[in-house]
Structures are given as C-alpha cells and as structure tokens.
Amino acid sequence: MADRQIAVQTLTQSGAVFSKEDITGDGDIEDKIEESGSEVSAAGSLESPSPFAAWKRFFTGNADGTHTTQRGMGPRHLMMIAIGGTIGTGIFLSAGSAVATAGPGSALISYFIVGIFCYGVVISLGEMASYIPVSGSFAVFGSRFVSPALGFTLGWNYWLQWSLSIPSELTAAAVILQYWDARIQAWQWALVIIAPVFIMQLIHVRVYGESEYWFAMIKVLLIVLFIIVGLIYDWGGVRHHPGPGLSNFHNGQAFIGGFSDFAQTFAYAFYSYGGVELVSLAAGESTKPHKSVPRAVRATFFRILLFYILTMLTIGVCINWNDPSLLSAAYDSDVAASPVTVVFQRAGFGAAVNLVNAVLLTAVLSATNSCFYASSRMLLSLARSGQAPPIFGWVNRRGVPVPALITALAVSFLTFLTTIWGEGVVFTWLLNLTGISALLTWGSVGIISLRFRWAWKAQGRALEDLAYCQPLFPLLPIVTITLAVLMFAAQGYSAVVDQPFDWRNVVATYIGVAVYVLLYIGHSVYEIVLLKNSVHLIPLQEVDLDTDAVWKPGEGRLVREQDKRDAEMQKDASGIWMWMQQTVIRCELYGMLVAEYDSDAKMIRSVFA
C-alpha cells in the first residue's frame, strides 16, 4: 500500500492524474505507470523511466503487439468513404491531362472502361470483405484463398502504391496552393499539409472516419455543382459567356493521336479511380460490416457514373483539348490550374475561384488522409501475418498502428524531390508508378474472387450464408482479369511507341511489374527452400473460410432474421415514441385552446356586466 502511494505521488508530480480508487488500491495504476514511461522494480517500487522507454513512448505511443485496431467507424462513415472518400487529385488534375493527351472522346471511353473494371473489383471485394472483414483485405484473402506468395506480393505492392500516392497528393496540393502564392516552394506547402493529417491519424480511427465523412461531403457537393454549372455554361445558359456546345467533339477533335495516345489515358484513369477499394480495407474497423459493407459497395455504380463519367464529359465539352490551361505534366513541369477552376472562371464565376480552389485543397487533404490510412493498415496487416517486421504490427490503446504511420510519414518526404526535378516531372512519375500498381492489384482481385467462390462451393456451403452475394458471378471476375491484361498490354505498347521516345516512361511502366514479379518469385522460393513447403496453391478443401468471419457456417439466415426483427422493433418503438410526441403536442394545443376560450369568456362576461 505504501509503495502504491509513493508511486502515485511520484507520477502525480510528473503530471499524471489519478482517482480515489487508484490511491486506495481499488483501481489499476499499471496502465498509467506504462503511459508515463516509468518502470516497476522487482521490489514493487517505481523507478524513473529508462531512455529506451522514453523514446519508445515518443515514437510509438506505448504501442505493442497485444493491442488491436478498433471498430470505430459506423455505416455512414463507410458509405461516404465509398462514395467520395478518395476523390482527390486524380479527378481534379490528371483528368485534364487525359483530355489533352487523346481528346475528350478518347478520355471519356477510357474512364468508362476503367469504370467497368473498377466496378467488378469493388463488387468482388465487397462479397469477401462483408463476410471476412479484416484490415488486410485482399492481401489476407490472397494468402488464404490462393497462396501465401500472392498475399505477400499484394500486400507489399499495395503498401507501395499508397505510400507513393502520398507524395503525389502532396505535390498536387502544392500545385493548387501555388495558385495563390507561387513564391512558396512545393516542399514548404507539403510540410503545412502533412502535419494536420498525421495528427488526425494518430488520435483514433473514428477521427479518420469523421474527417473523411465531412471532407467527402464537401467534395461531392463540389462535383455536383461543377457538373451543373459546366453543362449550363456549355449549353449557353450563362449570359455574356457563350458556351462551346459540342464544338470540342467536332472536326476530328474528339479523338486525337493514335492508339498509343488513347492507351496513355488509362494511367490517368487508374490514378483517378484509385482508392475505390478502400471500403474493403476499412471493413476491418467498421461496426456491423455484414450490413455496412454491402450497402457501401452498391453505391459504387452511382459514384462511377456521377463523379467520373459525367465529370469527364463536362471537362471535355467545356475545354478544348488544345487549351493551354489543361494540365499536361508529361510535357511541361509547370502544372496549370485545375480544369474545375477553369470551367468556373469561364462560366462567369471568377469571384468563386478562390472558394473552388479551397475546396480542391480539402479534397487533397482528404486523399492524403486516405493514403496514410491505407498505407499504415496494410503494413500493419503484413506485420500481423508475419510478412513484415513485427514492430509494424504494434498498435496503441486507441487502436492506432503508430510505427506503420511513422513509416508512411517517412515515405511522404519524397515530395522534396520536386525541388530537384520539378513538380510536373515528379507528379508524372508517381502517377505512372501508382497506376500500374493499381492495375496489378485489381487484376489479382479477380483471381482471388474466383478462388473464394470455388472454395465455397467445394466445401459445400450455401450461398445464402454469404453476407453479400455478387451478381452475375463469374462474369465480373472474368471481366476484371480480361480488362487487366488488355489494359496492361495497351499501356506497355504506348510506352514503347510513344514519340518522342523517353526511356523514363518505359521504366515507369514496367518497374511496377518487375517489383510484383520479384516479390512473388522471392516469396515462393522462400517457401520452397526455407519452409520446405512443396504445395504452392492452397487446396480448395483447405481454404480457411472461418477465421474472422462475421458468423459461423449456417448462421447467416438466423442473423439476418434477427436483424430484421430488431429493425421492426426499432421501427415500432420509434412509431410509439412519435405517437407519444404527437399526443403531447395535441394535449398542449388543447390546453392552449381551453385557456384562450376561458380568457375570451371572461372578457365577454366583463363587457356585459
């Protein structure tokens, strides 16, 4: 007891706060001793914190391998993340490059094809993530349903994709901010943006969900407003600002260049669509994933139609492909203003340009926020699966993977390369690298989806036991794999025949493939040589479909029936509550009428008296 009071007194002097139970012995002060960085000796007395403990607390927030992430995101967070959570620089900046490279018609077709590809990926992932909601998502699914080598490859490939997306988003943020003040360099703007995003990530996953909810809401409103204003302007509905109509699609302007120019637009489209699969990654930290994930993935179709197809159409009809305001980072290191800003200016809303640019900045903040989240969670999953150093699997008491976040922060400092090579050059390189990485990842999802369903059938399980059953199976996974192969071939052809020939474009296109192949072969050799595992593909009968599942085999129908009864009870309860409220209102109105009638009666009696 005396040692306990001495410990409390010592920690209080260092700023710790204790309750009465901590001092009397009913409470548990071990957690606060750990948070303070102090250590307890064998005799029970409190010792001063060691330098290692102090540094560990500073860098990891007392994270360790015993804590886990928390399910802090609700259905509305997941829905908004699915609809607009990762709309960022891809649609606001690189969409202009797609139009400038191959014309508005080619860009529209490219975004439509990638949209179909993307829809198949998200629906396939939604089927698996709603039943097995884990933070590692398809990397875990690849290890379980296909082979550990595929999971290892997808995990590190995806981590690389999102880690490199951080500096590309920061570079784009510098482009937007330089619209106001070109004297400040890109790396200085990057520091301004990194700090608040990193702090939000460190607090709690619910802070990420809540911030993404409002960031996404702002972006959705801007996109809808942009489409409405842009189409009205194009149709000549703004006085003193005649619109171009369909002139940008006439006289051969819809399709410029050849097939290689058309193939180049796929890289821009991949960059724009990047992140649509994030909802499956967030399923591991959401409440009731068997209900929220299917609801979120169903919104993907409307997101593709509204935020990508209509946006590309609006940019194409409002701005000519040869307009110098369109971003053409492949040929110029000075990046121009966003096509969204340009359309508002030409529609006569020049005073709103600053507001539009501010909203674009929130979009970049949101995209950077998602990059940090995806990168850290994938590295966490790899570490927990034994495919990365264990320290990256450390999580603090708030469910935040601090070491993985710090690693993402370190990669973000690649933005400083813009001071050496120029914003446009770095932006294009990072765009190509992340685009190819996304293509390889999404193509692999189709293979994983097929293996998941084959294993499900081989083990004699009923489809009604799935939390969400993808439509048109196996059409969507087959279309996903086919489009992945065709688009990869098209991008490779474009990089080789592009004039003037640039070896850097070829390297940027194929380096992602080289990394993917080396990771896969390296892990396969590791399994065969060191682990003595001669079986590469997991047999369908041995595929693990139970670990981390939302329910046990055969319980799907029972859970749905219980959810239905709970919803009906909640509806009835809300109906009773509404009836009670209406009754109270009626009583209050009746009382007011009676009081008014009494006052009128008294006045009449006083007159006749």
Secondary structure, DSSP 4 states (H G I P E B T S, - for coil): -HHHHHHHHHHHHTT----HHHHHTSS--HHHHHHHT-EE-TTS-EEPPPHHHHHHHHHHSS-BTT------B-HHHHHHHHHHTT-SHIIIIIHHHHHHHH-HHHHHHHHHHHHHHHHHHHHHHHHHHHHS--TTTHHHHHHHHT-HHHHHHHHHHHHHHHHHHHHHHHHHHHHHHTTT-TTS-HHHHHHHHHHHHHHHHHH-HHHHHHHHHHHHHHHHHHHHHHHHHHHHHHTT-STT----TTGGGSTT-SS-S-HHHHHHHHHHHHHHHTTTTHHHHHGGGBSSHHHHHHHHHHTHHHHIIIIIIHHHHHHHHHS-TT-TTS--TTT-SS----HHHHHHHHTT-GGGHHHHHHHHHHHHHHHHHHHHHHHHHHHHHHHHTTSS-GGGG-B-TTS--HHHHHHHHHHHGGGGGHHHH-HHHHHHHHHHHHHHHHHHHHHHHHHHHHHHHHHHHHTT--GGGSSS--TTTTHHHHHHHHHHHHHHHHHHHHHHH-SS--HHHHHHHHHHHHHHHHHHHHHHHHHHHTS-----SPPGGG---STT-SS-TT-HHHHHHHHHHHHHHHHHHHHHHHHHHHHHHHHHHHHHHHHHHHHHHHHHHHHH-
